C-alpha cells in the first residue's frame, strides 16, 4: 500500500476520499509529536484524549485533546 501522500492515514486505503485522509494525517502528525510541558522545560507525550505526561518532571496533567496550545 502506498502511503507517501497521505502518510499515517494510508491505512484507510482508497476509502473516505483524499481530503479527509489528508486532514486526518495532519491531525495525527501534530498529536503524535512531543509538546512542551506546562510546568518545566521538558517534553510532554500524549497518553490519551487530553491526558499528557512530561518525561522530565513526570507530571501527568490534562490539557487540550490533540496538542498543547502555547500561551501568548
ChimeraX attribute file (.defattr): number of C-alpha atoms within 10 A of each C-alpha:
attribute: neighborCount
match mode: 1-to-1
recipient: residues
	/A:1	8
	/A:2	9
	/A:3	12
	/A:4	9
	/A:5	12
	/A:6	20
	/A:7	16
	/A:8	16
	/A:9	19
	/A:10	19
	/A:11	13
	/A:12	13
	/A:13	14
	/A:14	10
	/A:15	10
	/A:16	9
	/A:17	10
	/A:18	15
	/A:19	10
	/A:20	12
	/A:21	21
	/A:22	17
	/A:23	13
	/A:24	16
	/A:25	18
	/A:26	14
	/A:27	12
	/A:28	15
	/A:29	13
	/A:30	13
	/A:31	18
	/A:32	13
	/A:33	14
	/A:34	18
	/A:35	20
	/A:36	17
	/A:37	22
	/A:38	17
	/A:39	13
	/A:40	12
	/A:41	11
	/A:42	16
	/A:43	19
	/A:44	27
	/A:45	19
	/A:46	23
	/A:47	11
	/A:48	12
	/A:49	13
	/A:50	14
	/A:51	16
	/A:52	25
	/A:53	21
	/A:54	22
	/A:55	14
	/A:56	13
	/A:57	14
	/A:58	13
	/A:59	14
	/A:60	16
	/A:61	15
	/A:62	13
	/A:63	15
	/A:64	11
	/A:65	14
	/A:66	18
	/A:67	21
	/A:68	20
	/A:69	12
	/A:70	8
	/A:71	5
	/A:72	3
